[in-house]
Amino acid sequence: MAKAAKTAIKTKDQKAAADAKNWTKVIRTIRSAKTGAYTFKESIVHKDKIQAHLAQ
C-alpha cells in the first residue's frame, strides 16, 4: 500500500509562511506589434500593489 499524501506542509518559520500568502503571481498577455503573436510576462507582486502593476 502507498503512503498517504501530506496535505499540509509544515515549516519551521511560521512568519515566513504567513508572509508568503501576501504575494501573487501575475501573468500578463502582451501582443507583439510586429508579428501579432502573444507572449506572456510573469511576475511576483505583493497583493496590495496588483492594480498599480497592471496599470503600467
C-alpha positions in Angstrom: 0.0 0.0 0.0 1.1 3.5 -0.8 1.7 6.1 1.9 -0.9 8.8 2.4 -0.1 12.2 0.9 0.5 15.0 3.3 -2.0 17.8 2.8 -0.2 20.5 4.9 3.4 21.4 4.6 4.9 22.2 8.0 7.6 24.9 8.0 9.9 25.9 10.8 9.4 29.6 10.2 5.7 30.3 10.6 6.1 34.0 10.0 7.7 33.5 6.6 4.9 31.0 5.6 2.3 33.6 6.6 4.1 36.4 4.7 4.3 34.2 1.5 0.5 34.3 1.3 0.7 38.1 0.6 2.4 37.6 -2.8 0.6 36.8 -6.0 1.8 35.6 -9.4 0.6 38.0 -12.1 0.6 36.8 -15.8 0.2 39.5 -18.4 -0.6 38.8 -22.1 1.4 41.1 -24.4 0.7 41.2 -28.2 3.6 41.8 -30.5 3.0 44.7 -32.9 5.4 43.2 -35.4 4.0 39.6 -35.7 0.7 39.8 -33.9 1.8 36.8 -31.7 1.0 36.8 -28.0 3.7 36.4 -25.3 3.3 36.1 -21.6 5.1 38.0 -18.9 5.1 36.6 -15.4 6.0 38.5 -12.2 5.5 38.1 -8.5 3.7 41.1 -7.0 2.6 42.0 -3.4 -1.2 41.7 -3.2 -1.6 45.4 -2.3 0.2 46.5 -5.5 -1.5 44.4 -8.1 -3.7 47.2 -9.6 -0.7 49.5 -9.9 1.3 46.8 -11.6 -1.4 46.1 -14.1 -1.9 49.8 -14.9 1.7 50.1 -16.2 
